Amino acid sequence: MTTMSDAAPETRSFEADVSKLLHLMVHSVYSDKDVFLRELVSNAADACEKLRYEAVAKPELLGDDPRARITVTFDPDQRQLTVEDNGIGMSADEMTEALGTIARSGTKAFMDQFAAGKDREGSQLIGQFGVGFYSAFMVADKVDVTSRRAGSEEAAAWSSDGLGTYTIREAEPETAPARGTRVLLHLKEDAADYAQRFSVERKIKAQSGHVPVPIFLREKPDAEPDQIADGAALWTRSKSEISEEEYTDFYRTNAGQFDAPALTLHYRAEGTHEYNVLAFVPKTKPFDLFDPERTGRMKLYVRRVFITGEAQILPRYLRFVRGLVDSQDLPLNVSREMIQESPVLAAIQKGVTNRLLSEFDKLAQTDEERYLKIWESFGAVLKEGLYEDYARRETLLGLTRFKSTAGNDWRTLKDYAAGLKENQTAIYYAVGTDLDRLASSPQLEGFRARGVEVLLLTDQVDSFWASSGVDFEGKPFKSVTQGLSDLSLIPLPDGEQTAAETSREVASFIDFVKEALGDAVSDVRASERLTESAVCLVAPDAGMDRQLERLLANAGQLAQSSKPVLEINPRHDLVTRLSALADSDKDLREDAAHLLFDEARVADGELPVDPRAFSARLGRILLRGIAG
């Protein structure tokens, strides 16, 4: 019978995505190869934190070695660097899962972004997509990983040159760590400096000096290790003792980011519940920000013991915030699933969310420029809270910033309210996908003529929250493409006259157009909102905003779209001339009716209903014009 100890190493191929990723890592040149150090130390710290959590229920896992540590060993003679921890460790199956596959939705996006040449620096992408272990192949032509899971007698060894395959086998007990994982890098010739303490010590202190696990360095394999970081939890220290550089280093290590935080929130809550909070708002927008499966990135600790990175500490619309909460009140022996149902966590969720929104408001009041940078990156996500979080809607409305017809600057709703016109009863908005196109929409003409400001909303989420019954200071939000406008109540500027009533000829032509278009529209009527264009499309009086309807239809969530209303400008020269045509020109008038409808569709970002018929009608009109 063959035992595991007698089994030969098994060679396996990486999954396809890993092979492509390793090819990028091995054959690409980054400006900052030091990123691999942060990744390996961070992985080691995570392993130690996971052991601390499991040891709460099973203290025997710690054995006679209760103190967590990370040890970095240099071997300049062999051109090797080792990063070892005494954390939770991995079994052979866990090593295959962790090192042979990447179960992350961001992997393909990482490779697509790199292949497109959008970030040749590389380090930023590595942090955003969580593929950092493989960055070791930037400096090593071979990586050996030996690991023994806490509480197990068996150990496993994994090895790869990063060229498409890896081997995995049972490790000899005497060569494996008593517990935890050892990562041995066989360094490339041009990376030999990483085997020298003087070259690496400062980088480790700068990048990872604040991980919650002590770090030791061993100058040579047979040398005594000495401690360079004490593993003190940064979040337990007073803010006055911590420099901005220390916060940034911790943020980069803890959050796996490579930028600097745009906002840092650090405080201790005392009272009914006690907990420490250290949260960061990134400067860089992650590529998976709108991934439906993306959850929050706040870690939960209980008395410095890492519990989970998946607790919903913040609402989904704050999922871009990174950091942690360390509670003094939650029990250590409760399951991760039960923690989510805890009233203590509910109180923490409420407190942290309110404090974070308060910090946003304070920043907006004291440093508008800094706040706007955050808004430009994450405003589209914050606005999700306007329909998800009714209790904080007023606060969130105060944080929103808008582009509008009032100019190029960002506008607040207070700015908008200060400019309300006489008899204006609503906050008007237009929704689209392109700001310039939206600003030139024909539906805005009547509002512009009266000096009425219109908010220009270009985020996909805008169609949902703006139509969800939101109001500001008693004024509801109303789409300029939805139903009848109430512009007649708002006077024109001094000296301008209100338009005369629609003439009998134009009214008759409008009736003709309605008959000619038939079921293609729900109505055809004279427009109050048009001053320059001949026609535009709007939603029926009881219908939803047209952009929202498009979104729902494209998502397959709308069985049938409503028929639009065609509004005709009764004062437009084209309309008056068409209205004056004799009844004997019925064919021309009918072609004109369909062309007007198609013109309105094109102005609204749609195609003509029937492109071939549109082309034929246009040809007939042009031919008649040329013939005189």
C-alpha positions as CSV (number, residue, x, y, z in Angstrom):
1,M,0.0,0.0,0.0
2,T,1.3,3.4,-1.0
3,T,1.3,6.0,1.9
4,M,1.2,9.8,1.5
5,S,4.8,10.0,2.5
6,D,5.7,7.6,-0.3
7,A,3.7,9.5,-2.9
8,A,5.7,11.3,-5.7
9,P,5.2,15.0,-6.4
10,E,2.1,15.6,-8.5
11,T,2.4,18.1,-11.4
12,R,-0.7,20.1,-12.2
13,S,-1.5,22.9,-14.7
14,F,-2.6,26.3,-13.5
15,E,-6.1,27.3,-14.5
16,A,-6.2,29.4,-17.6
17,D,-6.6,32.7,-15.9
18,V,-3.7,32.1,-13.6
19,S,-1.4,31.1,-16.5
20,K,-2.2,34.3,-18.3
21,L,-1.7,36.3,-15.1
22,L,1.7,34.6,-14.4
23,H,2.8,35.4,-17.9
24,L,2.2,39.1,-17.3
25,M,3.9,39.0,-14.0
26,V,7.0,37.2,-15.3
27,H,7.4,39.1,-18.5
28,S,6.4,42.6,-17.5
29,V,8.6,45.3,-16.1
30,Y,7.0,47.4,-13.3
31,S,8.5,50.5,-11.9
32,D,8.0,49.3,-8.3
33,K,8.7,45.7,-7.7
34,D,8.6,46.2,-3.9
35,V,4.9,45.5,-4.1
36,F,5.5,41.8,-3.6
37,L,7.0,42.4,-0.1
38,R,3.8,44.1,1.1
39,E,1.7,41.3,-0.4
40,L,3.6,38.4,1.2
41,V,3.7,40.1,4.6
42,S,0.0,41.0,4.4
43,N,-0.8,37.4,3.5
44,A,1.2,36.2,6.5
45,A,-0.5,38.6,8.8
46,D,-3.9,37.5,7.6
47,A,-2.9,33.8,8.3
48,C,-1.9,34.8,11.9
49,E,-5.2,36.7,12.4
50,K,-7.2,33.7,11.2
51,L,-5.4,31.5,13.7
52,R,-6.2,33.9,16.5
53,Y,-9.9,33.6,15.6
54,E,-10.0,29.8,15.4
55,A,-8.0,29.5,18.6
56,V,-10.8,31.2,20.5
57,A,-12.9,28.0,20.1
58,K,-9.9,25.7,19.9
59,P,-7.0,27.0,22.1
60,E,-5.1,23.8,21.5
61,L,-4.3,25.0,18.0
62,L,-1.8,27.3,19.5
63,G,0.1,24.5,21.2
64,D,3.2,25.7,23.0
65,D,3.7,28.6,20.5
66,P,0.9,31.1,21.4
67,R,2.6,34.3,20.1
68,A,2.0,35.1,16.4
69,R,5.0,36.3,14.4
70,I,6.2,36.8,10.9
71,T,9.9,36.0,10.1
72,V,11.8,37.3,7.1
73,T,15.0,35.4,6.4
74,F,17.8,36.5,4.0
75,D,20.3,34.2,2.3
76,P,22.5,36.3,0.0
77,D,24.8,33.3,-0.7
78,Q,21.9,31.3,-2.3
79,R,20.1,34.4,-3.6
80,Q,17.0,33.5,-1.6
81,L,14.4,35.3,0.5
82,T,12.0,33.6,2.9
83,V,8.8,35.0,4.4
84,E,7.4,32.6,7.1
85,D,4.5,32.9,9.6
86,N,3.1,30.7,12.4
87,G,-0.5,31.3,11.4
88,I,-3.3,29.0,10.4
89,G,-1.4,27.2,7.6
90,M,-2.8,25.3,4.7
91,S,-3.5,21.7,3.8
92,A,-2.6,20.3,0.4
93,D,-6.2,20.9,-0.9
94,E,-6.2,24.5,0.5
95,M,-2.9,25.2,-1.2
96,T,-4.2,24.0,-4.5
97,E,-7.3,26.2,-4.2
98,A,-5.3,29.3,-2.9
99,L,-2.3,29.0,-5.2
100,G,-3.5,27.2,-8.3
101,T,-6.8,29.1,-8.9
102,I,-8.1,32.6,-8.6
103,A,-11.7,32.6,-7.6
104,R,-12.0,36.4,-8.1
105,S,-14.2,38.2,-10.5
106,G,-11.6,40.9,-11.0
107,T,-8.9,38.6,-12.5
108,K,-10.0,38.9,-16.1
109,A,-10.6,42.6,-15.7
110,F,-7.0,42.9,-14.3
111,M,-5.6,41.3,-17.4
112,D,-7.8,43.2,-19.8
113,Q,-6.8,46.5,-18.2
114,F,-3.1,45.6,-18.3
115,A,-3.3,44.3,-21.9
116,A,-4.9,47.5,-22.9
117,G,-1.9,49.4,-21.6
118,K,-4.0,51.5,-19.2
119,D,-1.7,51.0,-16.2
120,R,1.9,50.0,-17.0
121,E,2.8,50.8,-13.4
122,G,1.1,47.6,-12.4
123,S,1.2,48.1,-8.6
124,Q,-2.2,49.9,-8.6
125,L,-3.9,47.1,-10.5
126,I,-2.3,44.4,-8.3
127,G,-3.8,46.0,-5.2
128,Q,-7.2,46.6,-6.8
129,F,-7.7,43.1,-7.9
130,G,-6.2,41.1,-5.0
131,V,-3.8,39.0,-7.1
132,G,-0.8,40.0,-5.0
133,F,0.8,36.6,-4.2
134,Y,1.7,36.2,-7.9
135,S,3.6,39.4,-7.8
136,A,6.4,37.3,-6.3
137,F,7.2,36.1,-9.8
138,M,8.3,39.6,-10.7
139,V,11.4,39.0,-8.7
140,A,11.7,35.2,-8.4
141,D,12.2,32.6,-11.1
142,K,10.9,29.9,-8.7
143,V,8.7,30.0,-5.6
144,D,8.4,27.2,-3.0
145,V,5.6,27.2,-0.5
146,T,5.6,24.8,2.5
147,S,2.7,24.8,4.9
148,R,1.2,22.8,7.8
149,R,-2.3,23.6,9.0
150,A,-2.6,24.3,12.7
151,G,-3.5,21.1,14.5
152,S,-2.4,18.8,11.7
153,E,0.4,16.3,11.5
154,E,0.7,16.5,7.8
155,A,2.4,19.2,5.8
156,A,2.3,20.0,2.1
157,A,4.8,21.6,-0.4
158,W,3.9,23.6,-3.5
159,S,6.4,24.7,-6.1
160,S,6.3,26.6,-9.4
161,D,8.5,28.5,-11.8
162,G,5.5,30.5,-13.0
163,L,5.6,29.0,-16.5
164,G,2.3,27.2,-16.5
165,T,2.5,24.3,-14.1
166,Y,3.1,23.7,-10.4
167,T,3.9,20.6,-8.3
168,I,2.4,19.7,-5.0
169,R,3.4,16.9,-2.6
170,E,3.6,15.9,1.0
171,A,6.4,17.7,2.8
172,E,8.9,15.9,5.0
173,P,7.8,16.8,8.6
174,E,11.3,17.9,9.7
175,T,11.5,20.4,6.7
176,A,8.0,22.0,7.3
177,P,7.1,24.7,9.8
178,A,5.6,23.3,13.0
179,R,2.6,25.4,12.1
180,G,1.9,28.0,9.4
181,T,3.4,28.8,6.0
182,R,6.9,29.4,4.6
183,V,7.3,31.1,1.2
184,L,10.8,30.7,-0.3
185,L,11.7,32.9,-3.2
186,H,14.6,31.9,-5.5
187,L,15.4,35.4,-6.7
188,K,16.3,36.4,-10.2
189,E,19.8,37.8,-10.9
190,D,18.5,41.3,-11.3
191,A,16.6,41.0,-7.9
192,A,19.5,39.8,-5.8
193,D,19.3,42.9,-3.6
194,Y,16.2,41.5,-2.0
195,A,18.4,38.8,-0.4
196,Q,20.2,41.6,1.5
197,R,18.8,42.9,4.8
198,F,20.0,46.5,4.3
199,S,18.0,46.6,1.1
200,V,14.7,45.2,2.5
201,E,14.4,46.2,6.1
202,R,13.5,49.8,5.5
203,K,10.9,48.8,2.9
204,I,9.2,46.4,5.2
205,K,9.1,48.9,8.0
206,A,7.6,51.5,5.7
207,Q,5.1,49.2,4.0
208,S,4.1,46.8,6.7
209,G,5.3,48.2,10.0
210,H,1.8,48.5,11.3
211,V,0.4,45.0,10.7
212,P,-1.1,43.6,13.9
213,V,1.6,40.9,14.0
214,P,5.2,41.3,15.2
215,I,7.8,41.1,12.4
216,F,11.3,39.6,12.8
217,L,14.3,39.7,10.4
218,R,17.0,37.0,10.2
219,E,20.0,38.3,8.4
220,K,21.2,34.8,7.5
221,P,19.6,31.4,7.9
222,D,21.7,30.6,10.9
223,A,21.4,34.1,12.5
224,E,19.2,35.0,15.5
225,P,16.1,36.9,14.5
226,D,15.5,40.4,15.8
227,Q,12.3,42.3,16.0
228,I,11.6,45.3,13.7
229,A,7.9,45.8,14.3
230,D,6.0,45.1,17.5
231,G,2.6,44.2,16.0
232,A,0.8,46.9,18.1
233,A,-2.6,47.6,16.6
234,L,-2.5,51.1,15.1
235,W,-6.2,51.7,15.7
236,T,-5.7,51.3,19.5
237,R,-3.3,54.2,19.6
238,S,-4.2,57.9,20.1
239,K,-4.7,59.9,16.9
240,S,-2.1,62.5,18.2
241,E,0.6,59.8,18.2
242,I,0.1,58.7,14.6
243,S,1.5,60.5,11.6
244,E,-0.1,60.8,8.2
245,E,2.6,58.5,6.8
246,E,1.7,55.8,9.3
247,Y,-1.9,56.0,8.4
248,T,-1.1,55.8,4.7
249,D,1.2,52.8,5.3
250,F,-1.5,51.0,7.3
251,Y,-4.1,51.8,4.7
252,R,-2.0,50.3,1.9
253,T,-1.2,47.1,3.9
254,N,-4.6,46.6,5.4
255,A,-6.7,47.5,2.4
256,G,-4.4,46.2,-0.3
257,Q,-4.4,49.6,-1.9
258,F,-1.4,51.5,-3.5
259,D,-2.8,55.0,-3.5
260,A,-3.1,57.3,-0.5
261,P,-6.4,57.7,1.4
262,A,-8.6,60.7,0.4
263,L,-10.1,60.7,3.9
264,T,-9.1,59.0,7.1
265,L,-11.6,58.5,10.0
266,H,-10.1,57.3,13.3
267,Y,-12.0,57.4,16.6
268,R,-13.1,55.5,19.7
269,A,-16.7,55.2,20.5
270,E,-17.6,55.0,24.2
271,G,-20.9,54.7,26.1
272,T,-23.4,52.0,25.6
273,H,-21.0,50.2,23.3
274,E,-17.2,50.6,23.0
275,Y,-15.4,50.1,19.8
276,N,-12.5,51.5,17.7
277,V,-13.0,52.6,14.1
278,L,-10.2,53.2,11.5
279,A,-11.7,53.8,8.1
280,F,-10.3,55.1,4.8
281,V,-11.9,56.5,1.7
282,P,-9.6,55.7,-1.3
283,K,-8.6,58.2,-3.9
284,T,-8.8,55.6,-6.6
285,K,-12.1,54.1,-7.8
286,P,-11.8,50.3,-7.8
287,F,-12.7,48.6,-11.1
288,D,-15.3,46.4,-9.5
289,L,-17.1,49.2,-7.7
290,F,-20.4,48.4,-9.6
291,D,-20.0,44.6,-9.5
292,P,-23.3,43.2,-8.2
293,E,-21.3,40.7,-6.1
294,R,-19.1,43.4,-4.5
295,T,-19.6,43.7,-0.8
296,G,-18.1,46.0,1.8
297,R,-14.4,46.1,2.7
298,M,-14.6,46.8,6.4
299,K,-13.0,44.1,8.7
300,L,-14.5,43.2,12.0
301,Y,-12.3,42.6,15.1
302,V,-13.3,41.7,18.6
303,R,-10.8,42.8,21.2
304,R,-8.1,42.7,18.5
305,V,-9.1,39.2,17.3
306,F,-9.9,39.2,13.6
307,I,-13.4,37.9,13.1
308,T,-14.4,38.4,9.5
309,G,-13.9,40.6,6.5
310,E,-17.5,40.1,5.4
311,A,-19.6,41.6,8.1
312,Q,-21.9,44.3,6.7
313,I,-20.7,47.1,8.9
314,L,-21.6,49.8,6.4
315,P,-24.6,50.0,4.0
316,R,-24.0,48.9,0.4
317,Y,-23.8,52.5,-0.8
318,L,-20.6,53.0,1.3
319,R,-19.0,49.8,-0.1
320,F,-16.0,51.8,-1.3
321,V,-14.8,52.6,2.3
322,R,-11.9,50.4,3.6
323,G,-10.9,49.8,7.2
324,L,-11.9,48.1,10.3
325,V,-14.0,48.1,13.5
326,D,-12.7,46.6,16.7
327,S,-15.5,45.9,19.2
328,Q,-15.0,45.5,23.0
329,D,-18.6,44.1,23.5
330,L,-19.2,41.4,20.9
331,P,-18.6,37.9,22.2
332,L,-15.5,36.1,20.8
333,N,-17.2,32.7,20.7
334,V,-20.2,33.7,18.5
335,S,-20.2,32.4,15.0
336,R,-19.6,34.8,12.1
337,E,-23.1,34.2,10.9
338,M,-24.7,35.0,14.2
339,I,-22.6,38.1,14.6
340,Q,-24.5,39.7,11.7
341,E,-27.8,39.3,13.7
342,S,-26.3,40.8,16.8
343,P,-28.0,44.0,18.2
344,V,-24.5,45.2,19.2
345,L,-23.4,45.0,15.6
346,A,-26.6,46.8,14.6
347,A,-25.7,49.7,16.9
348,I,-22.1,49.7,15.6
349,Q,-23.5,49.8,12.0
350,K,-25.7,52.8,12.8
351,G,-23.0,54.7,14.7
352,V,-20.2,54.2,12.1
353,T,-22.5,55.1,9.2
354,N,-23.7,58.3,10.8
355,R,-20.2,59.3,11.8
356,L,-18.9,58.7,8.3
357,L,-21.6,60.7,6.6
358,S,-21.0,63.5,9.2
359,E,-17.3,63.5,8.2
360,F,-18.3,63.9,4.6
361,D,-20.5,66.8,5.5
362,K,-17.8,68.4,7.6
363,L,-15.2,68.0,4.8
364,A,-17.7,69.5,2.3
365,Q,-18.1,72.6,4.5
366,T,-14.4,73.0,5.3
367,D,-12.6,71.8,2.1
368,E,-15.0,71.7,-0.9
369,E,-12.2,70.9,-3.3
370,R,-11.2,67.7,-1.4
371,Y,-14.8,66.7,-1.0
372,L,-15.5,67.1,-4.7
373,K,-12.6,64.7,-5.6
374,I,-14.3,62.1,-3.4
375,W,-17.7,62.9,-5.0
376,E,-16.3,62.6,-8.5
377,S,-15.0,59.1,-7.6
378,F,-17.9,57.8,-5.5
379,G,-20.9,60.1,-5.9
380,A,-22.7,57.6,-8.1
381,V,-22.5,55.0,-5.4
382,L,-23.5,57.4,-2.6
383,K,-26.6,58.3,-4.6
384,E,-27.8,54.7,-4.2
385,G,-28.6,55.6,-0.6
386,L,-31.2,58.1,-1.8
387,Y,-33.6,55.2,-2.5
388,E,-32.0,52.5,-0.2
389,D,-31.7,54.5,3.0
390,Y,-34.8,56.5,3.7
391,A,-33.8,57.4,7.2
392,R,-30.6,59.2,6.0
393,R,-32.1,60.6,2.8
394,E,-32.0,64.2,4.0
395,T,-28.4,63.9,5.0
396,L,-27.5,62.3,1.7
397,L,-29.3,65.0,-0.3
398,G,-27.1,67.5,1.5
399,L,-24.0,65.6,0.3
400,T,-25.1,65.3,-3.4
401,R,-23.5,67.5,-6.0
402,F,-24.9,68.1,-9.5
403,K,-24.0,69.4,-12.9
404,S,-26.8,71.6,-14.2
405,T,-27.8,74.2,-16.9
406,A,-26.6,76.9,-14.5
407,G,-22.9,76.5,-15.5
408,N,-20.0,74.1,-15.4
409,D,-19.5,74.1,-11.6
410,W,-20.9,71.5,-9.3
411,R,-24.1,72.6,-7.6
412,T,-25.8,71.7,-4.3
413,L,-29.5,71.5,-3.8
414,K,-29.2,74.6,-1.6
415,D,-27.7,76.4,-4.5
416,Y,-30.7,75.2,-6.6
417,A,-33.3,76.2,-4.1
418,A,-31.8,79.7,-3.8
419,G,-32.4,80.2,-7.5
420,L,-36.0,79.1,-7.7
421,K,-38.2,81.2,-10.0
422,E,-41.6,82.7,-9.2
423,N,-44.3,80.0,-9.2
424,Q,-41.7,77.2,-9.6
425,T,-43.1,74.2,-7.7
426,A,-40.6,71.5,-8.5
427,I,-36.9,70.7,-8.9
428,Y,-36.4,69.8,-12.6
429,Y,-34.0,67.3,-13.9
430,A,-33.0,65.6,-17.1
431,V,-31.5,62.1,-17.2
432,G,-29.2,60.7,-19.9
433,T,-25.8,59.1,-20.5
434,D,-23.8,62.1,-22.0
435,L,-23.6,65.5,-20.3
436,D,-23.1,67.5,-23.5
437,R,-25.9,65.8,-25.3
438,L,-28.1,66.2,-22.3
439,A,-27.4,69.9,-22.0
440,S,-28.5,70.4,-25.7
441,S,-31.8,68.4,-25.3
442,P,-34.7,70.1,-26.9
443,Q,-36.8,69.4,-23.8
444,L,-34.7,72.0,-21.9
445,E,-35.5,74.9,-24.2
446,G,-38.5,76.3,-22.4
447,F,-36.8,76.0,-19.0
448,R,-33.7,77.8,-20.3
449,A,-35.9,80.6,-21.8
450,R,-37.3,81.2,-18.3
451,G,-34.0,80.9,-16.5
452,V,-35.2,77.8,-14.7
453,E,-32.2,75.6,-13.7
454,V,-32.3,71.9,-14.7
455,L,-30.2,69.3,-13.0
456,L,-28.3,67.2,-15.6
457,L,-28.1,63.6,-14.3
458,T,-25.8,61.1,-16.1
459,D,-25.3,58.3,-13.6
460,Q,-27.4,55.1,-14.2
461,V,-28.6,55.3,-10.6
462,D,-30.2,58.7,-11.2
463,S,-33.1,57.3,-13.1
464,F,-34.1,55.3,-10.0
465,W,-33.7,57.6,-7.0
466,A,-35.0,60.8,-8.8
467,S,-38.3,59.0,-9.6
468,S,-38.7,57.4,-6.1
469,G,-40.7,60.3,-4.5
470,V,-37.7,62.3,-3.2
471,D,-38.2,65.9,-2.3
472,F,-36.0,68.7,-1.0
473,E,-37.4,71.4,1.2
474,G,-40.9,70.4,0.1
475,K,-40.1,70.6,-3.6
476,P,-40.5,67.3,-5.5
477,F,-38.1,66.2,-8.3
478,K,-39.7,66.3,-11.7
479,S,-38.3,65.0,-15.0
480,V,-38.4,67.4,-17.9
481,T,-39.3,64.5,-20.2
482,Q,-42.2,63.3,-18.1
483,G,-45.8,64.4,-18.6
484,L,-47.1,67.9,-19.1
485,S,-44.8,70.7,-18.1
486,D,-46.1,73.5,-15.9
487,L,-43.9,76.1,-17.5
488,S,-46.9,78.4,-18.2
489,L,-47.0,79.2,-14.5
490,I,-43.5,80.5,-14.6
491,P,-43.2,84.0,-16.1
492,L,-40.8,84.8,-18.9
493,P,-38.1,87.4,-18.2
494,D,-39.2,91.1,-18.3
495,G,-39.8,92.3,-21.8
496,E,-40.6,88.9,-23.3
497,Q,-44.2,88.0,-24.1
498,T,-45.9,84.8,-23.5
499,A,-46.5,82.9,-26.7
500,A,-49.8,83.4,-28.4
501,E,-52.3,80.6,-28.5
502,T,-51.9,77.9,-31.2
503,S,-53.5,78.9,-34.5
504,R,-56.3,77.0,-36.0
505,E,-54.1,75.8,-38.9
506,V,-51.4,74.5,-36.6
507,A,-53.9,72.8,-34.4
508,S,-55.4,71.1,-37.4
509,F,-51.9,70.0,-38.5
510,I,-51.2,68.6,-35.0
511,D,-54.4,66.6,-35.3
512,F,-53.3,65.4,-38.7
513,V,-49.9,64.2,-37.3
514,K,-51.6,62.4,-34.5
515,E,-53.8,60.5,-37.0
516,A,-50.9,59.8,-39.4
517,L,-48.7,58.3,-36.6
518,G,-51.5,56.2,-35.1
519,D,-50.3,53.7,-32.5
520,A,-46.7,54.8,-32.7
521,V,-47.5,57.6,-30.1
522,S,-49.9,57.9,-27.2
523,D,-50.6,61.6,-28.1
524,V,-49.5,64.5,-30.2
525,R,-49.8,68.0,-28.7
526,A,-48.6,71.6,-28.8
527,S,-45.5,72.1,-26.6
528,E,-44.8,74.7,-23.9
529,R,-41.3,73.5,-23.4
530,L,-39.9,74.0,-27.0
531,T,-38.6,77.4,-28.1
532,E,-36.0,76.5,-30.8
533,S,-36.6,72.9,-31.9
534,A,-39.6,71.7,-33.9
535,V,-40.4,68.6,-32.0
536,C,-39.5,66.5,-28.9
537,L,-40.6,63.3,-27.2
538,V,-41.8,63.1,-23.6
539,A,-43.3,60.4,-21.5
540,P,-47.1,60.2,-21.0
541,D,-48.5,62.1,-18.0
542,A,-48.8,59.0,-15.9
543,G,-45.7,57.3,-17.4
544,M,-42.2,56.9,-16.0
545,D,-39.2,58.9,-17.1
546,R,-38.1,57.8,-20.5
547,Q,-34.5,57.1,-19.5
548,L,-35.7,54.9,-16.6
549,E,-38.0,53.1,-19.0
550,R,-35.1,52.4,-21.3
551,L,-33.0,51.0,-18.5
552,L,-35.7,48.6,-17.3
553,A,-36.5,47.5,-20.9
554,N,-32.8,46.8,-21.6
555,A,-32.6,44.8,-18.4
556,G,-35.6,42.7,-19.3
557,Q,-37.6,44.1,-16.4
558,L,-40.3,45.7,-18.4
559,A,-42.8,43.7,-20.4
560,Q,-44.0,46.5,-22.6
561,S,-42.8,50.1,-23.0
562,S,-45.3,52.9,-23.0
563,K,-45.9,54.9,-26.2
564,P,-44.3,58.4,-26.1
565,V,-46.0,61.7,-26.5
566,L,-44.8,63.8,-29.5
567,E,-44.8,67.5,-28.6
568,I,-44.8,70.0,-31.5
569,N,-43.6,73.6,-31.3
570,P,-46.5,75.5,-32.8
571,R,-44.3,78.6,-33.3
572,H,-41.5,76.9,-35.2
573,D,-41.2,78.1,-38.8
574,L,-41.2,74.5,-40.2
575,V,-44.4,73.7,-38.4
576,T,-46.2,76.8,-39.5
577,R,-45.2,76.2,-43.1
578,L,-46.3,72.6,-43.0
579,S,-49.6,73.7,-41.4
580,A,-50.2,76.1,-44.3
581,L,-49.9,73.4,-47.0
582,A,-53.2,72.7,-48.8
583,D,-55.0,69.5,-48.1
584,S,-54.1,68.3,-51.6
585,D,-50.5,67.9,-50.3
586,K,-51.6,65.1,-48.1
587,D,-48.7,62.7,-49.1
588,L,-46.1,65.4,-48.4
589,R,-47.8,66.2,-45.0
590,E,-47.8,62.5,-44.1
591,D,-44.1,62.1,-45.0
592,A,-43.5,65.2,-42.9
593,A,-45.4,63.8,-40.0
594,H,-43.3,60.6,-39.9
595,L,-40.1,62.6,-40.4
596,L,-40.9,64.9,-37.5
597,F,-41.4,61.8,-35.3
598,D,-38.1,60.3,-36.4
599,E,-36.4,63.6,-35.9
600,A,-37.6,63.6,-32.3
601,R,-36.4,60.1,-31.8
602,V,-32.9,60.9,-33.1
603,A,-32.7,64.0,-30.8
604,D,-33.6,61.6,-28.0
605,G,-30.8,59.3,-28.8
606,E,-32.8,56.7,-30.6
607,L,-33.0,55.4,-34.2
608,P,-35.8,56.0,-36.6
609,V,-38.6,53.5,-36.2
610,D,-38.1,52.1,-39.8
611,P,-34.7,53.3,-41.2
612,R,-35.6,52.2,-44.8
613,A,-38.9,54.1,-44.7
614,F,-37.1,57.1,-43.1
615,S,-34.6,57.1,-46.0
616,A,-37.4,56.9,-48.6
617,R,-39.4,59.7,-47.0
618,L,-36.3,62.0,-46.7
619,G,-35.5,61.3,-50.4
620,R,-39.0,62.3,-51.5
621,I,-38.8,65.5,-49.5
622,L,-35.4,66.4,-50.9
623,L,-36.4,65.6,-54.4
624,R,-39.5,67.9,-54.1
625,G,-37.3,70.7,-52.7
626,I,-34.8,70.4,-55.6
627,A,-37.5,70.3,-58.2
628,G,-38.8,73.5,-56.7
